[in-house]
Amino acid sequence: MGADDADEVLTVALDWDDLTTAYTRDITRRQLGELLLRLDDMAGDTSERTGQ
């Protein structure tokens, strides 16, 4: 991945049964990476609290 790739804009869509329409947002690859790291940290914290 080149230096310019981090600023490439992606569309992220979340959709599940209870939503009437998909939730979509345009974010950069850099923002997506930061979001995924936060989610990973949150999952780790949850695992530690629940003992899993």
DSSP file (Angstrom, degrees, kcal/mol; ACC not computed):
  #  RESIDUE AA STRUCTURE BP1 BP2  ACC     N-H-->O    O-->H-N    N-H-->O    O-->H-N    TCO  KAPPA ALPHA  PHI   PSI    X-CA   Y-CA   Z-CA
    1    1 A M              0   0    0      0, 0.0     2,-0.0     0, 0.0     5,-0.0   0.000 360.0 360.0 360.0 127.7    0.0    0.0    0.0
    2    2 A G    >>  -     0   0    0      1,-0.1     3,-0.8     3,-0.0     4,-0.5  -0.248 360.0-100.6 -80.3 171.1    1.4    3.4   -1.0
    3    3 A A  G >4 S+     0   0    0      1,-0.2     3,-0.7     2,-0.2     4,-0.2   0.844 121.8  53.4 -61.1 -35.1    1.4    6.6    1.0
    4    4 A D  G >4 S+     0   0    0      1,-0.2     3,-1.3     2,-0.1    -1,-0.2   0.717  91.5  75.3 -74.8 -19.7   -1.5    7.9   -1.0
    5    5 A D  G X4 S+     0   0    0     -3,-0.8     3,-1.6     1,-0.3    24,-0.4   0.797  82.3  67.5 -63.8 -28.6   -3.7    4.9   -0.3
    6    6 A A  G << S+     0   0    0     -3,-0.7    24,-2.3    -4,-0.5    25,-0.3   0.764 101.3  48.7 -63.7 -24.2   -4.3    5.9    3.3
    7    7 A D  G <  S+     0   0    0     -3,-1.3    -1,-0.3    -4,-0.2    -2,-0.2   0.379  81.3 122.0 -97.6   3.6   -6.4    8.8    2.1
    8    8 A E    <   -     0   0    0     -3,-1.6    21,-1.7    -4,-0.2     2,-0.4  -0.457  64.1-125.2 -65.2 137.1   -8.5    6.8   -0.4
    9    9 A V  E     -A   28   0A   0     19,-0.2     2,-0.3    -2,-0.1    19,-0.3  -0.728  30.0-176.2 -91.7 132.1  -12.2    7.1    0.4
   10   10 A L  E     -A   27   0A   0     17,-3.7    17,-2.7    -2,-0.4     2,-0.6  -0.886  24.4-127.5-121.1 153.0  -14.2    4.0    1.0
   11   11 A T  E     -A   26   0A   0     -2,-0.3     2,-0.5    15,-0.2    15,-0.2  -0.920  22.6-162.2-101.6 122.8  -17.9    3.5    1.7
   12   12 A V  E     -A   25   0A   0     13,-3.2    13,-2.2    -2,-0.6     2,-0.4  -0.901   6.6-168.1-104.6 129.6  -18.6    1.4    4.8
   13   13 A A  E     -A   24   0A   0     -2,-0.5     2,-0.4    11,-0.2    11,-0.2  -0.974   7.5-167.9-122.7 130.1  -22.1   -0.1    5.1
   14   14 A L  E     +A   23   0A   0      9,-3.0     9,-2.9    -2,-0.4     2,-0.3  -0.954  17.1 165.5-113.0 133.9  -23.6   -1.7    8.2
   15   15 A D        +     0   0    0     -2,-0.4     2,-0.3     7,-0.2     7,-0.1  -0.981   4.1 157.2-151.0 133.9  -26.8   -3.6    7.8
   16   16 A W    >   -     0   0    0     -2,-0.3     3,-1.8     5,-0.1    -2,-0.0  -0.936  54.9 -86.1-149.7 172.8  -28.6   -6.1   10.0
   17   17 A D  T 3  S+     0   0    0     -2,-0.3    -1,-0.0     1,-0.3     0, 0.0   0.779 119.8  53.7 -55.3 -36.2  -32.2   -7.4   10.4
   18   18 A D  T 3  S+     0   0    0      2,-0.0     2,-0.3    -3,-0.0    -1,-0.3   0.595  89.8  91.4 -80.8  -9.3  -33.4   -4.6   12.7
   19   19 A L    <   -     0   0    0     -3,-1.8     3,-0.1     1,-0.1     4,-0.0  -0.668  62.3-155.0 -86.3 139.0  -32.4   -1.8   10.5
   20   20 A T  S    S+     0   0    0     -2,-0.3     2,-0.3     1,-0.2    -1,-0.1   0.812  85.1  12.7 -79.3 -30.2  -34.9   -0.5    8.0
   21   21 A T  S    S-     0   0    0     -3,-0.1    -1,-0.2    -5,-0.0    -5,-0.1  -0.973  93.5 -92.5-140.2 155.6  -32.0    0.8    5.7
   22   22 A A        -     0   0    0     -2,-0.3     2,-0.7    -3,-0.1    -7,-0.2  -0.362  34.2-127.3 -65.9 145.7  -28.3    0.2    5.7
   23   23 A Y  E     -A   14   0A   0     -9,-2.9    -9,-3.0    -2,-0.0     2,-0.4  -0.871  37.1-179.4 -93.3 116.3  -26.1    2.7    7.7
   24   24 A T  E     +A   13   0A   0     -2,-0.7     2,-0.3   -11,-0.2   -11,-0.2  -0.933  12.4 172.6-124.5 145.3  -23.4    4.0    5.3
   25   25 A R  E     -A   12   0A   0    -13,-2.2   -13,-3.2    -2,-0.4     2,-0.6  -0.993  28.6-129.5-145.7 145.2  -20.6    6.4    5.7
   26   26 A D  E     +A   11   0A   0     -2,-0.3     2,-0.3   -15,-0.2   -15,-0.2  -0.864  40.4 160.4 -93.7 125.6  -17.6    7.4    3.5
   27   27 A I  E     -A   10   0A   0    -17,-2.7   -17,-3.7    -2,-0.6     2,-0.1  -0.929  38.2-104.8-139.5 162.6  -14.3    7.2    5.4
   28   28 A T  E  >  -A    9   0A   0     -2,-0.3     4,-2.5   -19,-0.3   -19,-0.2  -0.453  32.9-111.0 -84.3 162.8  -10.7    7.1    4.5
   29   29 A R  H  > S+     0   0    0    -21,-1.7     4,-2.5   -24,-0.4   -22,-0.2   0.880 121.2  55.3 -58.3 -37.2   -8.6    3.9    4.7
   30   30 A R  H  > S+     0   0    0    -24,-2.3     4,-2.2     2,-0.2    -1,-0.2   0.930 108.3  46.9 -62.4 -45.4   -6.7    5.6    7.6
   31   31 A Q  H  > S+     0   0    0    -25,-0.3     4,-2.5     1,-0.2    -2,-0.2   0.895 111.1  52.2 -63.5 -39.8  -10.0    6.2    9.5
   32   32 A L  H  X S+     0   0    0     -4,-2.5     4,-2.6     2,-0.2    -2,-0.2   0.920 108.6  50.6 -62.7 -43.0  -11.1    2.6    8.8
   33   33 A G  H  X S+     0   0    0     -4,-2.5     4,-2.0     1,-0.2    -2,-0.2   0.915 111.4  47.7 -59.9 -43.7   -7.8    1.3   10.2
   34   34 A E  H  X S+     0   0    0     -4,-2.2     4,-2.1     2,-0.2    -2,-0.2   0.897 111.7  50.8 -64.2 -41.1   -8.2    3.4   13.4
   35   35 A L  H  X S+     0   0    0     -4,-2.5     4,-2.5     1,-0.2    -2,-0.2   0.919 109.7  49.4 -62.5 -44.9  -11.8    2.3   13.8
   36   36 A L  H  X S+     0   0    0     -4,-2.6     4,-2.2     1,-0.2    -1,-0.2   0.875 109.5  52.0 -64.8 -37.2  -10.8   -1.4   13.5
   37   37 A L  H  X S+     0   0    0     -4,-2.0     4,-2.3     2,-0.2    -1,-0.2   0.908 110.2  49.1 -64.3 -41.3   -8.0   -0.9   16.1
   38   38 A R  H  X S+     0   0    0     -4,-2.1     4,-2.6     2,-0.2    -2,-0.2   0.920 111.0  49.4 -63.0 -43.7  -10.5    0.6   18.5
   39   39 A L  H  X S+     0   0    0     -4,-2.5     4,-2.4     1,-0.2    -2,-0.2   0.897 110.2  51.2 -62.8 -39.6  -12.9   -2.2   18.0
   40   40 A D  H  X S+     0   0    0     -4,-2.2     4,-2.1     2,-0.2    -1,-0.2   0.909 110.7  48.7 -63.2 -42.6  -10.1   -4.7   18.6
   41   41 A D  H  X S+     0   0    0     -4,-2.3     4,-2.5     2,-0.2    -2,-0.2   0.909 111.0  50.5 -62.4 -42.4   -9.2   -2.9   21.8
   42   42 A M  H  X S+     0   0    0     -4,-2.6     4,-2.3     1,-0.2    -2,-0.2   0.898 109.7  50.3 -63.4 -40.7  -12.9   -2.9   22.9
   43   43 A A  H  X S+     0   0    0     -4,-2.4     4,-2.4     2,-0.2    -1,-0.2   0.899 110.5  50.3 -64.5 -40.0  -13.1   -6.7   22.2
   44   44 A G  H  X S+     0   0    0     -4,-2.1     4,-2.2     2,-0.2    -2,-0.2   0.917 110.4  49.2 -63.5 -43.8  -10.0   -7.3   24.2
   45   45 A D  H  X S+     0   0    0     -4,-2.5     4,-2.0     1,-0.2    -2,-0.2   0.905 111.5  49.7 -61.8 -41.5  -11.4   -5.3   27.2
   46   46 A T  H  X S+     0   0    0     -4,-2.3     4,-2.2     1,-0.2     6,-0.2   0.918 109.6  50.9 -63.5 -44.1  -14.6   -7.2   27.0
   47   47 A S  H  X>S+     0   0    0     -4,-2.4     5,-1.8     1,-0.2     4,-1.1   0.896 109.4  50.9 -60.8 -40.9  -12.8  -10.5   27.0
   48   48 A E  H  <5S+     0   0    0     -4,-2.2    -1,-0.2     1,-0.2    -2,-0.2   0.899 112.0  46.9 -64.1 -40.7  -10.8   -9.5   30.0
   49   49 A R  H  <5S+     0   0    0     -4,-2.0    -2,-0.2     1,-0.2    -1,-0.2   0.851 117.7  41.1 -70.5 -34.7  -13.9   -8.5   32.0
   50   50 A T  H  <5S-     0   0    0     -4,-2.2    -1,-0.2    -5,-0.2    -2,-0.2   0.529 108.1-121.9 -92.7  -6.1  -15.8  -11.6   31.1
   51   51 A G  T  <5       0   0    0     -4,-1.1    -3,-0.2    -5,-0.2    -4,-0.1   0.747 360.0 360.0  75.0  23.3  -12.9  -14.0   31.5
   52   52 A Q      <       0   0    0     -5,-1.8    -4,-0.2    -6,-0.2    -5,-0.1   0.425 360.0 360.0 -99.7 360.0  -13.1  -15.3   28.0
